[in-house]
Amino acid sequence: MKCMVMEDLIEEDQELIDEIEKGSVLDVGLVAAAQKVEHYEIAAYGNLCAIGKQLGVSDGVKLHNATLEEEKATDATLS
Ligand SMILES: [Fe+2]
C-alpha cells in the first residue's frame, strides 16, 4: 500500500530542491524536511508498539521498538 503522506513529504522535498539554489538555506530546508519524515515514522512506529502491547504481540513490539529507537536517534542527529 502506497503511503500518501510520505509521498507528499518527498514531493515537498523536491520542491525545495527545485526552488532554492544550492547552499546553506537549501541545506537547512532539507534537514527540516528530513525531520518531518522522521517524526512521521516515530508516530507510526510508536503506534505500532502501543497496539502490539495491547494485543500481546511481544515479538512485533520488540522489532518495532528497535526501529522506533533508530528513528529517534536519526531525529536527534538531525537536530
Ligand atoms: Fe527514518
N, CA, C, O and the ligand as a Tripos MOL2 file, in Angstrom:
@<TRIPOS>MOLECULE
protein
  317   315    80     0     0
PROTEIN
NO_CHARGES

@<TRIPOS>ATOM
      1 N           0.8470   -1.1850    0.0000 N.3       1 MET1
      2 CA          0.0000    0.0000    0.0000 C.3       1 MET1
      3 C           0.8850    1.2390    0.0000 C.2       1 MET1
      4 O           1.7950    1.3620    0.8200 O.2       1 MET1
      5 N           0.6180    2.1400   -0.9100 N.am      2 LYS2
      6 CA          1.4050    3.3670   -1.0040 C.3       2 LYS2
      7 C           1.0370    4.3110    0.1370 C.2       2 LYS2
      8 O          -0.1370    4.4660    0.4720 O.2       2 LYS2
      9 N           2.0420    4.9330    0.7210 N.am      3 CYS3
     10 CA          1.8100    5.8930    1.8110 C.3       3 CYS3
     11 C           1.7190    7.2970    1.2090 C.2       3 CYS3
     12 O           2.7210    7.8590    0.7660 O.2       3 CYS3
     13 N           0.5120    7.8520    1.2000 N.am      4 MET4
     14 CA          0.2830    9.1580    0.5790 C.3       4 MET4
     15 C           0.9890   10.2850    1.3440 C.2       4 MET4
     16 O           1.4630   11.2460    0.7370 O.2       4 MET4
     17 N           1.0560   10.1660    2.6550 N.am      5 VAL5
     18 CA          1.7340   11.2040    3.4540 C.3       5 VAL5
     19 C           3.2080   11.2580    3.0830 C.2       5 VAL5
     20 O           3.7640   12.3320    2.8560 O.2       5 VAL5
     21 N           3.8370   10.0840    3.0250 N.am      6 MET6
     22 CA          5.2660   10.0410    2.7040 C.3       6 MET6
     23 C           5.4980   10.5520    1.2750 C.2       6 MET6
     24 O           6.4770   11.2480    1.0070 O.2       6 MET6
     25 N           4.5940   10.2000    0.3790 N.am      7 GLU7
     26 CA          4.7190   10.6800   -0.9990 C.3       7 GLU7
     27 C           4.6620   12.2120   -1.0370 C.2       7 GLU7
     28 O           5.4310   12.8440   -1.7620 O.2       7 GLU7
     29 N           3.7570   12.8020   -0.2610 N.am      8 ASP8
     30 CA          3.6540   14.2680   -0.2060 C.3       8 ASP8
     31 C           4.9060   14.8980    0.4000 C.2       8 ASP8
     32 O           5.3650   15.9430   -0.0610 O.2       8 ASP8
     33 N           5.4580   14.2570    1.4350 N.am      9 LEU9
     34 CA          6.6740   14.7910    2.0560 C.3       9 LEU9
     35 C           7.8350   14.7660    1.0600 C.2       9 LEU9
     36 O           8.6190   15.7130    0.9940 O.2       9 LEU9
     37 N           7.9420   13.7060    0.3020 N.am     10 ILE10
     38 CA          9.0070   13.6130   -0.7050 C.3      10 ILE10
     39 C           8.8020   14.6650   -1.7910 C.2      10 ILE10
     40 O           9.7640   15.2700   -2.2630 O.2      10 ILE10
     41 N           7.5500   14.8830   -2.1860 N.am     11 GLU11
     42 CA          7.2440   15.9020   -3.1950 C.3      11 GLU11
     43 C           7.6310   17.2940   -2.6850 C.2      11 GLU11
     44 O           8.1430   18.1260   -3.4340 O.2      11 GLU11
     45 N           7.3730   17.5250   -1.3880 N.am     12 GLU12
     46 CA          7.7510   18.8010   -0.7770 C.3      12 GLU12
     47 C           9.2690   18.9880   -0.8160 C.2      12 GLU12
     48 O           9.7590   20.0850   -1.0830 O.2      12 GLU12
     49 N          10.0030   17.9130   -0.5480 N.am     13 ASP13
     50 CA         11.4670   17.9670   -0.6050 C.3      13 ASP13
     51 C          11.9280   18.3440   -2.0110 C.2      13 ASP13
     52 O          12.8310   19.1620   -2.1870 O.2      13 ASP13
     53 N          11.2910   17.7310   -3.0030 N.am     14 GLN14
     54 CA         11.6650   18.0000   -4.4010 C.3      14 GLN14
     55 C          11.4060   19.4580   -4.7530 C.2      14 GLN14
     56 O          12.1840   20.0660   -5.4880 O.2      14 GLN14
     57 N          10.3170   20.0220   -4.2350 N.am     15 GLU15
     58 CA         10.0260   21.4410   -4.4770 C.3      15 GLU15
     59 C          11.1240   22.3300   -3.9010 C.2      15 GLU15
     60 O          11.5170   23.3160   -4.5250 O.2      15 GLU15
     61 N          11.6160   21.9860   -2.7200 N.am     16 LEU16
     62 CA         12.7260   22.7570   -2.1390 C.3      16 LEU16
     63 C          13.9350   22.7180   -3.0600 C.2      16 LEU16
     64 O          14.5570   23.7430   -3.3400 O.2      16 LEU16
     65 N          14.2560   21.5180   -3.5250 N.am     17 ILE17
     66 CA         15.4330   21.3420   -4.3920 C.3      17 ILE17
     67 C          15.2560   22.1300   -5.6900 C.2      17 ILE17
     68 O          16.2090   22.7060   -6.2140 O.2      17 ILE17
     69 N          14.0210   22.1450   -6.1970 N.am     18 ASP18
     70 CA         13.7520   22.8470   -7.4610 C.3      18 ASP18
     71 C          13.7630   24.3620   -7.3030 C.2      18 ASP18
     72 O          14.1220   25.0790   -8.2360 O.2      18 ASP18
     73 N          13.3680   24.8600   -6.1170 N.am     19 GLU19
     74 CA         13.1250   26.2930   -5.9640 C.3      19 GLU19
     75 C          14.2370   27.0550   -5.2350 C.2      19 GLU19
     76 O          14.3150   28.2790   -5.3390 O.2      19 GLU19
     77 N          15.0900   26.3450   -4.5030 N.am     20 ILE20
     78 CA         16.1260   27.0400   -3.7270 C.3      20 ILE20
     79 C          17.4950   26.6540   -4.2750 C.2      20 ILE20
     80 O          17.7810   25.4740   -4.4790 O.2      20 ILE20
     81 N          18.3340   27.6520   -4.5100 N.am     21 GLU21
     82 CA         19.6640   27.3400   -5.0430 C.3      21 GLU21
     83 C          20.5100   26.6450   -3.9770 C.2      21 GLU21
     84 O          20.2960   26.8170   -2.7770 O.2      21 GLU21
     85 N          21.4670   25.8610   -4.4430 N.am     22 LYS22
     86 CA         22.3290   25.1150   -3.5390 C.3      22 LYS22
     87 C          23.0150   26.0500   -2.5680 C.2      22 LYS22
     88 O          23.4670   27.1330   -2.9410 O.2      22 LYS22
     89 N          23.0900   25.6190   -1.3070 N.am     23 GLY23
     90 CA         23.7350   26.4330   -0.2890 C.3      23 GLY23
     91 C          23.1380   26.1550    1.0690 C.2      23 GLY23
     92 O          22.3790   25.2020    1.2490 O.2      23 GLY23
     93 N          23.4870   26.9970    2.0210 N.am     24 SER24
     94 CA         23.0870   26.7380    3.4040 C.3      24 SER24
     95 C          21.5770   26.8020    3.6140 C.2      24 SER24
     96 O          21.0400   26.0680    4.4440 O.2      24 SER24
     97 N          20.8810   27.6720    2.8720 N.am     25 VAL25
     98 CA         19.4190   27.7680    3.0420 C.3      25 VAL25
     99 C          18.7560   26.4610    2.5950 C.2      25 VAL25
    100 O          17.8630   25.9450    3.2670 O.2      25 VAL25
    101 N          19.1980   25.9420    1.4660 N.am     26 LEU26
    102 CA         18.6550   24.6620    0.9970 C.3      26 LEU26
    103 C          19.0110   23.5440    1.9780 C.2      26 LEU26
    104 O          18.1830   22.6820    2.2740 O.2      26 LEU26
    105 N          20.2350   23.5650    2.4720 N.am     27 ASP27
    106 CA         20.6550   22.5320    3.4430 C.3      27 ASP27
    107 C          19.7410   22.5160    4.6620 C.2      27 ASP27
    108 O          19.3040   21.4550    5.1070 O.2      27 ASP27
    109 N          19.4560   23.7020    5.1990 N.am     28 VAL28
    110 CA         18.5750   23.7890    6.3760 C.3      28 VAL28
    111 C          17.1760   23.2820    6.0240 C.2      28 VAL28
    112 O          16.5470   22.5710    6.8080 O.2      28 VAL28
    113 N          16.7050   23.6520    4.8510 N.am     29 GLY29
    114 CA         15.3840   23.1880    4.4140 C.3      29 GLY29
    115 C          15.3250   21.6850    4.2860 C.2      29 GLY29
    116 O          14.3260   21.0680    4.6560 O.2      29 GLY29
    117 N          16.3840   21.0870    3.7650 N.am     30 LEU30
    118 CA         16.4020   19.6290    3.5970 C.3      30 LEU30
    119 C          16.4980   18.9030    4.9350 C.2      30 LEU30
    120 O          15.9040   17.8400    5.1130 O.2      30 LEU30
    121 N          17.2470   19.4800    5.8750 N.am     31 VAL31
    122 CA         17.2970   18.8770    7.2140 C.3      31 VAL31
    123 C          15.9120   18.9360    7.8550 C.2      31 VAL31
    124 O          15.4530   17.9570    8.4440 O.2      31 VAL31
    125 N          15.2510   20.0870    7.7400 N.am     32 ALA32
    126 CA         13.8990   20.2170    8.3060 C.3      32 ALA32
    127 C          12.9420   19.2320    7.6290 C.2      32 ALA32
    128 O          12.0990   18.6250    8.2880 O.2      32 ALA32
    129 N          13.0780   19.0800    6.3230 N.am     33 ALA33
    130 CA         12.2190   18.1410    5.5950 C.3      33 ALA33
    131 C          12.4770   16.7070    6.0460 C.2      33 ALA33
    132 O          11.5410   15.9230    6.1970 O.2      33 ALA33
    133 N          13.7330   16.3700    6.2570 N.am     34 ALA34
    134 CA         14.0740   15.0220    6.7230 C.3      34 ALA34
    135 C          13.4950   14.7760    8.1110 C.2      34 ALA34
    136 O          13.0530   13.6690    8.4190 O.2      34 ALA34
    137 N          13.4990   15.8120    8.9450 N.am     35 GLN35
    138 CA         12.9260   15.6500   10.2840 C.3      35 GLN35
    139 C          11.4190   15.4170   10.2350 C.2      35 GLN35
    140 O          10.8770   14.6840   11.0620 O.2      35 GLN35
    141 N          10.7430   16.0350    9.2730 N.am     36 LYS36
    142 CA          9.3090   15.7640    9.1210 C.3      36 LYS36
    143 C           9.0830   14.2860    8.8590 C.2      36 LYS36
    144 O           8.1670   13.6820    9.4170 O.2      36 LYS36
    145 N           9.9130   13.7080    8.0150 N.am     37 VAL37
    146 CA          9.8110   12.2750    7.7170 C.3      37 VAL37
    147 C          10.0640   11.4530    8.9810 C.2      37 VAL37
    148 O           9.3220   10.5180    9.2820 O.2      37 VAL37
    149 N          11.1150   11.8110    9.7140 N.am     38 GLU38
    150 CA         11.4270   11.0730   10.9480 C.3      38 GLU38
    151 C          10.2880   11.1680   11.9490 C.2      38 GLU38
    152 O           9.9390   10.1690   12.5790 O.2      38 GLU38
    153 N           9.7060   12.3380   12.1050 N.am     39 HIS39
    154 CA          8.6080   12.4980   13.0660 C.3      39 HIS39
    155 C           7.4010   11.6600   12.6540 C.2      39 HIS39
    156 O           6.7210   11.0820   13.5020 O.2      39 HIS39
    157 N           7.1450   11.5990   11.3800 N.am     40 TYR40
    158 CA          6.0460   10.7600   10.8940 C.3      40 TYR40
    159 C           6.3300    9.2880   11.1980 C.2      40 TYR40
    160 O           5.4460    8.5480   11.6300 O.2      40 TYR40
    161 N           7.5700    8.8790   10.9650 N.am     41 GLU41
    162 CA          7.9490    7.4920   11.2410 C.3      41 GLU41
    163 C           7.8740    7.1910   12.7410 C.2      41 GLU41
    164 O           7.4360    6.1120   13.1380 O.2      41 GLU41
    165 N           8.3050    8.1510   13.5740 N.am     42 ILE42
    166 CA          8.2340    7.9590   15.0300 C.3      42 ILE42
    167 C           6.7730    7.7590   15.4570 C.2      42 ILE42
    168 O           6.4780    6.8880   16.2760 O.2      42 ILE42
    169 N           5.8750    8.5550   14.9090 N.am     43 ALA43
    170 CA          4.4470    8.3890   15.2390 C.3      43 ALA43
    171 C           3.9520    7.0120   14.8000 C.2      43 ALA43
    172 O           3.2430    6.3350   15.5440 O.2      43 ALA43
    173 N           4.3250    6.6070   13.6030 N.am     44 ALA44
    174 CA          3.8590    5.3200   13.0740 C.3      44 ALA44
    175 C           4.3830    4.1480   13.9130 C.2      44 ALA44
    176 O           3.6140    3.2720   14.3070 O.2      44 ALA44
    177 N           5.6760    4.1350   14.1810 N.am     45 TYR45
    178 CA          6.2430    3.0160   14.9520 C.3      45 TYR45
    179 C           5.8010    3.0640   16.4100 C.2      45 TYR45
    180 O           5.6240    2.0200   17.0390 O.2      45 TYR45
    181 N           5.6210    4.2700   16.9530 N.am     46 GLY46
    182 CA          5.1020    4.3850   18.3130 C.3      46 GLY46
    183 C           3.7080    3.7910   18.4250 C.2      46 GLY46
    184 O           3.3970    3.0930   19.3910 O.2      46 GLY46
    185 N           2.8700    4.0690   17.4340 N.am     47 ASN47
    186 CA          1.5240    3.4960   17.4200 C.3      47 ASN47
    187 C           1.5800    1.9820   17.2860 C.2      47 ASN47
    188 O           0.8420    1.2730   17.9700 O.2      47 ASN47
    189 N           2.4400    1.4830   16.4190 N.am     48 LEU48
    190 CA          2.5590    0.0290   16.2590 C.3      48 LEU48
    191 C           2.9900   -0.6440   17.5630 C.2      48 LEU48
    192 O           2.4980   -1.7200   17.9040 O.2      48 LEU48
    193 N           3.9060   -0.0090   18.2830 N.am     49 CYS49
    194 CA          4.3410   -0.5600   19.5750 C.3      49 CYS49
    195 C           3.1790   -0.5930   20.5610 C.2      49 CYS49
    196 O           2.9670   -1.5930   21.2470 O.2      49 CYS49
    197 N           2.4310    0.4960   20.6290 N.am     50 ALA50
    198 CA          1.3070    0.5650   21.5700 C.3      50 ALA50
    199 C           0.2420   -0.4810   21.2300 C.2      50 ALA50
    200 O          -0.2790   -1.1570   22.1180 O.2      50 ALA50
    201 N          -0.0700   -0.6040   19.9640 N.am     51 ILE51
    202 CA         -1.0800   -1.5880   19.5370 C.3      51 ILE51
    203 C          -0.5720   -3.0090   19.8080 C.2      51 ILE51
    204 O          -1.3120   -3.8670   20.2880 O.2      51 ILE51
    205 N           0.6970   -3.2350   19.4910 N.am     52 GLY52
    206 CA          1.2830   -4.5580   19.7230 C.3      52 GLY52
    207 C           1.2640   -4.9510   21.1890 C.2      52 GLY52
    208 O           1.0090   -6.1070   21.5280 O.2      52 GLY52
    209 N           1.5400   -3.9720   22.0690 N.am     53 LYS53
    210 CA          1.4960   -4.2460   23.5130 C.3      53 LYS53
    211 C           0.0860   -4.6290   23.9350 C.2      53 LYS53
    212 O          -0.1030   -5.5730   24.7010 O.2      53 LYS53
    213 N          -0.9020   -3.8950   23.4360 N.am     54 GLN54
    214 CA         -2.2960   -4.2060   23.7820 C.3      54 GLN54
    215 C          -2.6940   -5.5980   23.3120 C.2      54 GLN54
    216 O          -3.4700   -6.2870   23.9740 O.2      54 GLN54
    217 N          -2.1620   -6.0040   22.1730 N.am     55 LEU55
    218 CA         -2.5000   -7.3080   21.6010 C.3      55 LEU55
    219 C          -1.6210   -8.4300   22.1610 C.2      55 LEU55
    220 O          -1.8910   -9.6070   21.9240 O.2      55 LEU55
    221 N          -0.5720   -8.0660   22.9020 N.am     56 GLY56
    222 CA          0.3240   -9.0760   23.4640 C.3      56 GLY56
    223 C           1.2270   -9.7270   22.4360 C.2      56 GLY56
    224 O           1.5850  -10.8980   22.5680 O.2      56 GLY56
    225 N           1.5980   -8.9720   21.4110 N.am     57 VAL57
    226 CA          2.4670   -9.4890   20.3440 C.3      57 VAL57
    227 C           3.8970   -9.0340   20.6520 C.2      57 VAL57
    228 O           4.3740   -8.0520   20.0840 O.2      57 VAL57
    229 N           4.5720   -9.7460   21.5460 N.am     58 SER58
    230 CA          5.8670   -9.2700   22.0390 C.3      58 SER58
    231 C           6.9600   -9.2510   20.9710 C.2      58 SER58
    232 O           7.7960   -8.3470   20.9740 O.2      58 SER58
    233 N           6.9760  -10.2200   20.0620 N.am     59 ASP59
    234 CA          7.9930  -10.2160   19.0030 C.3      59 ASP59
    235 C           7.8430   -8.9780   18.1150 C.2      59 ASP59
    236 O           8.8310   -8.3280   17.7740 O.2      59 ASP59
    237 N           6.6300   -8.6660   17.7520 N.am     60 GLY60
    238 CA          6.3650   -7.4930   16.9160 C.3      60 GLY60
    239 C           6.7270   -6.2090   17.6400 C.2      60 GLY60
    240 O           7.3050   -5.2980   17.0490 O.2      60 GLY60
    241 N           6.3880   -6.1390   18.9140 N.am     61 VAL61
    242 CA          6.6970   -4.9400   19.7000 C.3      61 VAL61
    243 C           8.2070   -4.7450   19.7810 C.2      61 VAL61
    244 O           8.7020   -3.6270   19.6400 O.2      61 VAL61
    245 N           8.9300   -5.8300   20.0060 N.am     62 LYS62
    246 CA         10.3920   -5.7500   20.1170 C.3      62 LYS62
    247 C          11.0030   -5.2060   18.8180 C.2      62 LYS62
    248 O          11.8740   -4.3380   18.8490 O.2      62 LYS62
    249 N          10.5390   -5.7240   17.6930 N.am     63 LEU63
    250 CA         11.0420   -5.2910   16.3870 C.3      63 LEU63
    251 C          10.6890   -3.8320   16.1150 C.2      63 LEU63
    252 O          11.5430   -3.0490   15.7000 O.2      63 LEU63
    253 N           9.4390   -3.4730   16.3470 N.am     64 HIS64
    254 CA          9.0130   -2.0890   16.0910 C.3      64 HIS64
    255 C           9.6770   -1.1200   17.0600 C.2      64 HIS64
    256 O           9.9820    0.0160   16.6960 O.2      64 HIS64
    257 N           9.9010   -1.5670   18.2920 N.am     65 ASN65
    258 CA         10.5700   -0.6890   19.2570 C.3      65 ASN65
    259 C          12.0210   -0.4280   18.8480 C.2      65 ASN65
    260 O          12.5290    0.6790   19.0210 O.2      65 ASN65
    261 N          12.6790   -1.4440   18.3110 N.am     66 ALA66
    262 CA         14.0570   -1.2480   17.8370 C.3      66 ALA66
    263 C          14.0810   -0.2340   16.6970 C.2      66 ALA66
    264 O          14.9570    0.6300   16.6470 O.2      66 ALA66
    265 N          13.1290   -0.3380   15.7950 N.am     67 THR67
    266 CA         13.0470    0.6220   14.6800 C.3      67 THR67
    267 C          12.7050    2.0110   15.2030 C.2      67 THR67
    268 O          13.2530    3.0110   14.7390 O.2      67 THR67
    269 N          11.7930    2.0660   16.1740 N.am     68 LEU68
    270 CA         11.4290    3.3570   16.7810 C.3      68 LEU68
    271 C          12.6620    4.0440   17.3650 C.2      68 LEU68
    272 O          12.8500    5.2480   17.1920 O.2      68 LEU68
    273 N          13.4910    3.2790   18.0510 N.am     69 GLU69
    274 CA         14.7020    3.8670   18.6330 C.3      69 GLU69
    275 C          15.6590    4.3570   17.5490 C.2      69 GLU69
    276 O          16.3180    5.3810   17.7280 O.2      69 GLU69
    277 N          15.7430    3.6440   16.4340 N.am     70 GLU70
    278 CA         16.5780    4.0980   15.3110 C.3      70 GLU70
    279 C          16.0600    5.4270   14.7590 C.2      70 GLU70
    280 O          16.8350    6.3360   14.4630 O.2      70 GLU70
    281 N          14.7390    5.5220   14.6260 N.am     71 GLU71
    282 CA         14.1430    6.7660   14.1060 C.3      71 GLU71
    283 C          14.4190    7.9340   15.0580 C.2      71 GLU71
    284 O          14.7280    9.0410   14.6170 O.2      71 GLU71
    285 N          14.3050    7.6800   16.3610 N.am     72 LYS72
    286 CA         14.5820    8.7280   17.3490 C.3      72 LYS72
    287 C          16.0490    9.1600   17.2910 C.2      72 LYS72
    288 O          16.3610   10.3420   17.4350 O.2      72 LYS72
    289 N          16.9310    8.2040   17.0820 N.am     73 ALA73
    290 CA         18.3620    8.5260   17.0020 C.3      73 ALA73
    291 C          18.6380    9.3810   15.7610 C.2      73 ALA73
    292 O          19.4170   10.3330   15.8210 O.2      73 ALA73
    293 N          18.0090    9.0470   14.6550 N.am     74 THR74
    294 CA         18.1780    9.8330   13.4330 C.3      74 THR74
    295 C          17.6440   11.2430   13.6400 C.2      74 THR74
    296 O          18.2640   12.2170   13.2130 O.2      74 THR74
    297 N          16.4870   11.3510   14.2990 N.am     75 ASP75
    298 CA         15.9090   12.6740   14.5950 C.3      75 ASP75
    299 C          16.8790   13.4990   15.4440 C.2      75 ASP75
    300 O          17.0810   14.6870   15.1890 O.2      75 ASP75
    301 N          17.4700   12.8650   16.4440 N.am     76 ALA76
    302 CA         18.4160   13.5780   17.3150 C.3      76 ALA76
    303 C          19.6360   14.0380   16.5170 C.2      76 ALA76
    304 O          20.1300   15.1460   16.7220 O.2      76 ALA76
    305 N          20.1150   13.1990   15.6210 N.am     77 THR77
    306 CA         21.2520   13.5780   14.7790 C.3      77 THR77
    307 C          20.9020   14.7880   13.9120 C.2      77 THR77
    308 O          21.7020   15.7110   13.7590 O.2      77 THR77
    309 N          19.7060   14.7650   13.3550 N.am     78 LEU78
    310 CA         19.2870   15.8960   12.5120 C.3      78 LEU78
    311 C          19.1460   17.1750   13.3380 C.2      78 LEU78
    312 O          19.4490   18.2680   12.8590 O.2      78 LEU78
    313 N          18.6830   17.0310   14.5820 N.am     79 SER79
    314 CA         18.5820   18.2270   15.4550 C.3      79 SER79
    315 C          19.9520   18.8160   15.7300 C.2      79 SER79
    316 O          20.0630   19.8160   16.4390 O.2      79 SER79
    317 FE         13.6810    7.1730    9.3370 Fe       80 LIG80
@<TRIPOS>BOND
     1     1     2 1
     2     2     3 1
     3     3     4 2
     4     3     5 am
     5     5     6 1
     6     6     7 1
     7     7     8 2
     8     7     9 am
     9     9    10 1
    10    10    11 1
    11    11    12 2
    12    11    13 am
    13    13    14 1
    14    14    15 1
    15    15    16 2
    16    15    17 am
    17    17    18 1
    18    18    19 1
    19    19    20 2
    20    19    21 am
    21    21    22 1
    22    22    23 1
    23    23    24 2
    24    23    25 am
    25    25    26 1
    26    26    27 1
    27    27    28 2
    28    27    29 am
    29    29    30 1
    30    30    31 1
    31    31    32 2
    32    31    33 am
    33    33    34 1
    34    34    35 1
    35    35    36 2
    36    35    37 am
    37    37    38 1
    38    38    39 1
    39    39    40 2
    40    39    41 am
    41    41    42 1
    42    42    43 1
    43    43    44 2
    44    43    45 am
    45    45    46 1
    46    46    47 1
    47    47    48 2
    48    47    49 am
    49    49    50 1
    50    50    51 1
    51    51    52 2
    52    51    53 am
    53    53    54 1
    54    54    55 1
    55    55    56 2
    56    55    57 am
    57    57    58 1
    58    58    59 1
    59    59    60 2
    60    59    61 am
    61    61    62 1
    62    62    63 1
    63    63    64 2
    64    63    65 am
    65    65    66 1
    66    66    67 1
    67    67    68 2
    68    67    69 am
    69    69    70 1
    70    70    71 1
    71    71    72 2
    72    71    73 am
    73    73    74 1
    74    74    75 1
    75    75    76 2
    76    75    77 am
    77    77    78 1
    78    78    79 1
    79    79    80 2
    80    79    81 am
    81    81    82 1
    82    82    83 1
    83    83    84 2
    84    83    85 am
    85    85    86 1
    86    86    87 1
    87    87    88 2
    88    87    89 am
    89    89    90 1
    90    90    91 1
    91    91    92 2
    92    91    93 am
    93    93    94 1
    94    94    95 1
    95    95    96 2
    96    95    97 am
    97    97    98 1
    98    98    99 1
    99    99   100 2
   100    99   101 am
   101   101   102 1
   102   102   103 1
   103   103   104 2
   104   103   105 am
   105   105   106 1
   106   106   107 1
   107   107   108 2
   108   107   109 am
   109   109   110 1
   110   110   111 1
   111   111   112 2
   112   111   113 am
   113   113   114 1
   114   114   115 1
   115   115   116 2
   116   115   117 am
   117   117   118 1
   118   118   119 1
   119   119   120 2
   120   119   121 am
   121   121   122 1
   122   122   123 1
   123   123   124 2
   124   123   125 am
   125   125   126 1
   126   126   127 1
   127   127   128 2
   128   127   129 am
   129   129   130 1
   130   130   131 1
   131   131   132 2
   132   131   133 am
   133   133   134 1
   134   134   135 1
   135   135   136 2
   136   135   137 am
   137   137   138 1
   138   138   139 1
   139   139   140 2
   140   139   141 am
   141   141   142 1
   142   142   143 1
   143   143   144 2
   144   143   145 am
   145   145   146 1
   146   146   147 1
   147   147   148 2
   148   147   149 am
   149   149   150 1
   150   150   151 1
   151   151   152 2
   152   151   153 am
   153   153   154 1
   154   154   155 1
   155   155   156 2
   156   155   157 am
   157   157   158 1
   158   158   159 1
   159   159   160 2
   160   159   161 am
   161   161   162 1
   162   162   163 1
   163   163   164 2
   164   163   165 am
   165   165   166 1
   166   166   167 1
   167   167   168 2
   168   167   169 am
   169   169   170 1
   170   170   171 1
   171   171   172 2
   172   171   173 am
   173   173   174 1
   174   174   175 1
   175   175   176 2
   176   175   177 am
   177   177   178 1
   178   178   179 1
   179   179   180 2
   180   179   181 am
   181   181   182 1
   182   182   183 1
   183   183   184 2
   184   183   185 am
   185   185   186 1
   186   186   187 1
   187   187   188 2
   188   187   189 am
   189   189   190 1
   190   190   191 1
   191   191   192 2
   192   191   193 am
   193   193   194 1
   194   194   195 1
   195   195   196 2
   196   195   197 am
   197   197   198 1
   198   198   199 1
   199   199   200 2
   200   199   201 am
   201   201   202 1
   202   202   203 1
   203   203   204 2
   204   203   205 am
   205   205   206 1
   206   206   207 1
   207   207   208 2
   208   207   209 am
   209   209   210 1
   210   210   211 1
   211   211   212 2
   212   211   213 am
   213   213   214 1
   214   214   215 1
   215   215   216 2
   216   215   217 am
   217   217   218 1
   218   218   219 1
   219   219   220 2
   220   219   221 am
   221   221   222 1
   222   222   223 1
   223   223   224 2
   224   223   225 am
   225   225   226 1
   226   226   227 1
   227   227   228 2
   228   227   229 am
   229   229   230 1
   230   230   231 1
   231   231   232 2
   232   231   233 am
   233   233   234 1
   234   234   235 1
   235   235   236 2
   236   235   237 am
   237   237   238 1
   238   238   239 1
   239   239   240 2
   240   239   241 am
   241   241   242 1
   242   242   243 1
   243   243   244 2
   244   243   245 am
   245   245   246 1
   246   246   247 1
   247   247   248 2
   248   247   249 am
   249   249   250 1
   250   250   251 1
   251   251   252 2
   252   251   253 am
   253   253   254 1
   254   254   255 1
   255   255   256 2
   256   255   257 am
   257   257   258 1
   258   258   259 1
   259   259   260 2
   260   259   261 am
   261   261   262 1
   262   262   263 1
   263   263   264 2
   264   263   265 am
   265   265   266 1
   266   266   267 1
   267   267   268 2
   268   267   269 am
   269   269   270 1
   270   270   271 1
   271   271   272 2
   272   271   273 am
   273   273   274 1
   274   274   275 1
   275   275   276 2
   276   275   277 am
   277   277   278 1
   278   278   279 1
   279   279   280 2
   280   279   281 am
   281   281   282 1
   282   282   283 1
   283   283   284 2
   284   283   285 am
   285   285   286 1
   286   286   287 1
   287   287   288 2
   288   287   289 am
   289   289   290 1
   290   290   291 1
   291   291   292 2
   292   291   293 am
   293   293   294 1
   294   294   295 1
   295   295   296 2
   296   295   297 am
   297   297   298 1
   298   298   299 1
   299   299   300 2
   300   299   301 am
   301   301   302 1
   302   302   303 1
   303   303   304 2
   304   303   305 am
   305   305   306 1
   306   306   307 1
   307   307   308 2
   308   307   309 am
   309   309   310 1
   310   310   311 1
   311   311   312 2
   312   311   313 am
   313   313   314 1
   314   314   315 1
   315   315   316 2
@<TRIPOS>SUBSTRUCTURE
     1 MET1         2 RESIDUE 1 A MET
     2 LYS2         6 RESIDUE 1 A LYS
     3 CYS3        10 RESIDUE 1 A CYS
     4 MET4        14 RESIDUE 1 A MET
     5 VAL5        18 RESIDUE 1 A VAL
     6 MET6        22 RESIDUE 1 A MET
     7 GLU7        26 RESIDUE 1 A GLU
     8 ASP8        30 RESIDUE 1 A ASP
     9 LEU9        34 RESIDUE 1 A LEU
    10 ILE10       38 RESIDUE 1 A ILE
    11 GLU11       42 RESIDUE 1 A GLU
    12 GLU12       46 RESIDUE 1 A GLU
    13 ASP13       50 RESIDUE 1 A ASP
    14 GLN14       54 RESIDUE 1 A GLN
    15 GLU15       58 RESIDUE 1 A GLU
    16 LEU16       62 RESIDUE 1 A LEU
    17 ILE17       66 RESIDUE 1 A ILE
    18 ASP18       70 RESIDUE 1 A ASP
    19 GLU19       74 RESIDUE 1 A GLU
    20 ILE20       78 RESIDUE 1 A ILE
    21 GLU21       82 RESIDUE 1 A GLU
    22 LYS22       86 RESIDUE 1 A LYS
    23 GLY23       90 RESIDUE 1 A GLY
    24 SER24       94 RESIDUE 1 A SER
    25 VAL25       98 RESIDUE 1 A VAL
    26 LEU26      102 RESIDUE 1 A LEU
    27 ASP27      106 RESIDUE 1 A ASP
    28 VAL28      110 RESIDUE 1 A VAL
    29 GLY29      114 RESIDUE 1 A GLY
    30 LEU30      118 RESIDUE 1 A LEU
    31 VAL31      122 RESIDUE 1 A VAL
    32 ALA32      126 RESIDUE 1 A ALA
    33 ALA33      130 RESIDUE 1 A ALA
    34 ALA34      134 RESIDUE 1 A ALA
    35 GLN35      138 RESIDUE 1 A GLN
    36 LYS36      142 RESIDUE 1 A LYS
    37 VAL37      146 RESIDUE 1 A VAL
    38 GLU38      150 RESIDUE 1 A GLU
    39 HIS39      154 RESIDUE 1 A HIS
    40 TYR40      158 RESIDUE 1 A TYR
    41 GLU41      162 RESIDUE 1 A GLU
    42 ILE42      166 RESIDUE 1 A ILE
    43 ALA43      170 RESIDUE 1 A ALA
    44 ALA44      174 RESIDUE 1 A ALA
    45 TYR45      178 RESIDUE 1 A TYR
    46 GLY46      182 RESIDUE 1 A GLY
    47 ASN47      186 RESIDUE 1 A ASN
    48 LEU48      190 RESIDUE 1 A LEU
    49 CYS49      194 RESIDUE 1 A CYS
    50 ALA50      198 RESIDUE 1 A ALA
    51 ILE51      202 RESIDUE 1 A ILE
    52 GLY52      206 RESIDUE 1 A GLY
    53 LYS53      210 RESIDUE 1 A LYS
    54 GLN54      214 RESIDUE 1 A GLN
    55 LEU55      218 RESIDUE 1 A LEU
    56 GLY56      222 RESIDUE 1 A GLY
    57 VAL57      226 RESIDUE 1 A VAL
    58 SER58      230 RESIDUE 1 A SER
    59 ASP59      234 RESIDUE 1 A ASP
    60 GLY60      238 RESIDUE 1 A GLY
    61 VAL61      242 RESIDUE 1 A VAL
    62 LYS62      246 RESIDUE 1 A LYS
    63 LEU63      250 RESIDUE 1 A LEU
    64 HIS64      254 RESIDUE 1 A HIS
    65 ASN65      258 RESIDUE 1 A ASN
    66 ALA66      262 RESIDUE 1 A ALA
    67 THR67      266 RESIDUE 1 A THR
    68 LEU68      270 RESIDUE 1 A LEU
    69 GLU69      274 RESIDUE 1 A GLU
    70 GLU70      278 RESIDUE 1 A GLU
    71 GLU71      282 RESIDUE 1 A GLU
    72 LYS72      286 RESIDUE 1 A LYS
    73 ALA73      290 RESIDUE 1 A ALA
    74 THR74      294 RESIDUE 1 A THR
    75 ASP75      298 RESIDUE 1 A ASP
    76 ALA76      302 RESIDUE 1 A ALA
    77 THR77      306 RESIDUE 1 A THR
    78 LEU78      310 RESIDUE 1 A LEU
    79 SER79      314 RESIDUE 1 A SER
    80 LIG80      317 GROUP 0 **** ****
